[in-house]
Amino acid sequence: MTKFRKKPVVIEAEQWLGTVEQKERLLAEGVIMEIPSQDGSCLIPTLEGNMTCMLTDYIIKGVKGEYYPCKAEIFELTYDLVEEEGMTYAEAEKLLLEGKLIALPEWGGFWFKDEKTNEVLVLTKEGEVTKTPWEVCKESNDWIVVEATIEQQKIVADYFASIIVPVVKDKVKAAK
């Protein structure tokens, strides 16, 4: 068989302990279904149908917002706890001014600084460069430093190339 490596994706999960508070919260959020159970299990509606989640299993929120159970031993072999790495915008802005790329974790793009004008620009997840960062985003406290992909680097380079006006030497001489 061909070998594959799991992509490094941060997921949300919690261990099913079956407490009254957890059950009520997850029922209200639509993550689990009410079922009578003597063993403390719950039922999770998944994309593949309803799945039983036993006590101590983990409930994982997938990359498309879907939920599914995972046995604790498999979960612990597959996932590591992510320490909160976020920072305030003020902290991130200092790094931005040093030339770093900053973003909120859910973004597919990033904010960056124009080296010539010191203006803050945004590369959107759609691949567009805009000069209008959303001020409301500055209120978030989970900013991170990111790396641009090769495709994103090309988009930014093309953007800067498109705003440089070439000098035509013959016209400069004619003006003298």
C-alpha positions in Angstrom: 0.0 0.0 0.0 1.0 3.6 -0.5 2.0 5.5 2.6 0.2 8.8 3.7 0.8 11.2 6.5 -2.1 12.9 8.3 -2.2 16.6 7.6 -1.5 18.8 10.6 -5.1 20.0 11.3 -6.1 21.5 14.6 -9.5 20.0 15.7 -11.8 20.5 18.6 -12.7 17.6 20.8 -13.9 16.7 24.3 -14.0 13.5 26.2 -17.5 12.1 26.8 -18.0 11.8 30.5 -21.8 11.6 30.5 -22.3 14.3 33.2 -25.7 16.0 33.3 -24.1 19.4 32.4 -22.2 17.9 29.4 -25.3 16.0 28.2 -27.5 19.1 28.4 -25.0 21.3 26.6 -24.3 18.8 23.8 -28.0 18.1 23.4 -28.7 21.8 23.1 -25.9 22.2 20.5 -27.2 19.2 18.5 -24.0 17.3 18.9 -25.7 14.3 20.6 -29.1 12.7 20.5 -31.2 11.8 23.6 -31.3 8.0 23.9 -32.1 5.9 27.0 -28.8 4.2 28.0 -27.8 2.2 31.0 -24.1 2.2 30.1 -23.8 6.0 29.8 -23.3 6.0 26.1 -24.8 8.6 23.8 -25.7 8.7 20.1 -24.0 11.1 17.7 -25.6 11.9 14.3 -22.7 11.8 11.8 -22.4 12.1 8.1 -22.4 8.3 7.9 -25.4 7.9 10.1 -25.9 7.6 13.9 -22.8 6.4 15.9 -22.6 5.3 19.5 -20.2 7.2 21.7 -19.2 5.2 24.9 -18.1 6.8 28.1 -14.4 8.0 27.8 -14.6 8.1 24.0 -13.8 11.5 22.5 -16.3 13.6 20.5 -14.4 15.2 17.7 -15.5 18.2 15.6 -14.2 17.5 12.1 -12.8 19.9 9.5 -16.3 20.4 8.0 -18.0 21.0 11.3 -19.3 17.5 11.6 -19.1 15.4 14.8 -18.0 11.9 15.4 -16.8 9.6 18.2 -13.3 8.3 18.6 -12.1 5.7 21.1 -9.8 7.2 23.8 -6.8 5.0 23.0 -6.9 5.9 19.3 -7.5 9.6 20.1 -4.5 9.7 22.4 -2.2 8.0 19.8 -3.4 10.4 17.1 -3.7 13.8 18.7 -1.6 16.1 20.9 -3.0 18.9 23.0 -2.5 22.3 21.3 -1.4 24.9 23.8 -3.1 28.2 23.2 -0.6 30.3 21.2 -2.8 33.2 20.4 -1.9 36.8 21.1 -3.6 40.2 21.1 -3.6 42.3 18.0 -1.2 44.8 19.8 1.3 41.9 20.3 0.7 40.6 16.7 1.1 44.1 15.3 4.6 44.4 16.6 5.5 41.3 14.7 3.6 42.6 11.7 5.8 45.7 11.7 8.9 43.4 11.8 7.7 41.9 8.5 5.9 38.8 9.9 2.6 37.6 8.5 -0.3 37.4 11.0 -3.7 35.9 10.9 -6.5 34.5 13.0 -6.5 30.7 13.1 -9.6 30.2 11.0 -8.3 32.4 8.1 -7.0 31.1 4.9 -5.1 34.4 4.3 -3.1 36.8 6.4 -2.3 40.4 7.1 1.1 41.8 6.0 3.0 45.1 5.8 3.9 46.9 2.6 7.7 47.5 3.1 7.6 50.8 1.2 4.6 52.4 2.6 4.3 50.6 6.0 0.6 50.2 5.1 -1.1 47.0 6.4 -2.6 44.9 3.6 -4.6 41.7 3.6 -4.3 38.6 1.5 -7.8 37.1 1.6 -8.5 33.3 1.4 -9.8 34.0 -2.1 -6.4 35.2 -3.1 -7.1 38.9 -3.3 -4.9 41.7 -1.9 -7.0 44.4 -0.2 -6.0 47.6 1.6 -9.0 47.4 4.0 -8.3 45.3 7.1 -11.4 44.7 9.2 -11.0 46.8 12.3 -13.3 44.4 14.3 -10.7 41.7 13.8 -8.3 43.6 16.0 -10.5 42.8 19.0 -9.6 39.1 18.8 -7.0 37.6 21.2 -6.0 34.6 19.2 -3.7 36.1 16.5 -0.9 33.8 15.3 2.2 34.2 13.0 1.8 32.2 9.8 3.9 31.3 6.8 2.8 32.0 3.2 2.5 29.2 0.8 4.3 29.3 -2.5 1.0 30.2 -4.2 0.4 33.0 -1.7 3.9 34.4 -2.1 3.3 34.5 -5.9 0.0 36.4 -5.4 1.7 39.0 -3.2 4.6 39.3 -5.6 2.3 39.8 -8.6 0.3 42.4 -6.6 3.5 44.5 -6.0 4.6 44.0 -9.6 1.3 45.3 -10.8 1.5 48.6 -8.9 5.1 49.5 -10.0 4.9 51.9 -12.9 7.7 51.2 -15.3 9.9 54.2 -16.3 10.3 54.6 -20.1 13.8 55.9 -20.6 13.1 57.7 -23.9 10.4 59.8 -22.4 12.6 60.8 -19.5 15.3 62.0 -21.9 12.8 63.9 -24.0 11.6 65.8 -20.9 15.1 67.1 -20.2 
